[in-house]
Amino acid sequence: MISETPNFNNPVLETERVILRKITLNDLGDIYNYCSDKEVSKFTTWYPHSTIEDSLGFVKHIICLYEENKLAPWGIEDKETKTIIGTVGFVYLDEKQSRAELAYALSREYWNKGVMSEIVRKVIQYGFEVMKLVRIEARCLLLNTGSFRVMEKCGMELEGILRKHVFVKGMFQDLKLYSIINEENCRMIQEGHAIR
C-alpha cells in the first residue's frame, strides 16, 4: 500500500542529460517558450499559451500543488543550458490499487533525441521503487506518434484504444492506453534495459 495522500513531494531526480526538479517562478520564460509552440500542444489537452500570463497561471497552479503536497509535475531542466525544457509527472494516483498515470510534454527542440525516453524510464523507476506502484499507465491521442513511441521504448505495452474517451479541442477523440507493471520493469532491469 502506498503512503497516505497528500504527501507527494517531488524529490530531485537526475538522468544523464537532465535534472527533474520543482518548477519556480524563475522558470516562467522557459515554460512560455515551449508552451507557446503550437506543435508542442498539438496532441495535448491544452491550447498553446498565447501570452506570458497563460504560463504564469500554469506555474502558479503547479507551485500551489507543491505547497499542498499534491501530485504535480517535475520541471525538466537541461543540465547544459540550465533551462526548463518540459514537464513530466504523475497526473493520477490510486493508492488503494497502487496504480498511477504519467504524462509529459517536451520542447520541440529536444524531440527525436531520446531525451523523453530517458526521463520516462527514470520516473517509472521512481514509481516502482520508491512509490511501490504495481502498475503505471500512460495515454495519448491516436495520432501522437512521438508520445506512444516513447511509451514503447520504455517497455510499456499497448492495452487498447479508448474510443471517444476525451473531448479535446472541440471533438471527442480516441486514446491509446499503454501500461507497464512492476514485474516487467524488474525484468528490463535484469536484462540491462532500464535506467538504474
Buried (B, 14 or more C-beta within 10 A) or exposed (E): EBEEEEEBEBEEBEBEBBBBBBBEEEBBEBBBBBBBBEEBBBBBEEEBBEEBEBBBEBBEEBBEBBEEEBBBBBBBBBEEEEBBBBBBBBBEBEBEEBBBBBBBBBBBBBEEEEBBBBBBBBBBBBBBBEBEBBBBBBBBBBEBEBBBBBBEBBBBEEEEEBEEBBEBBEEEBEBBBBBBBBEBBEEBBEEEEBBE
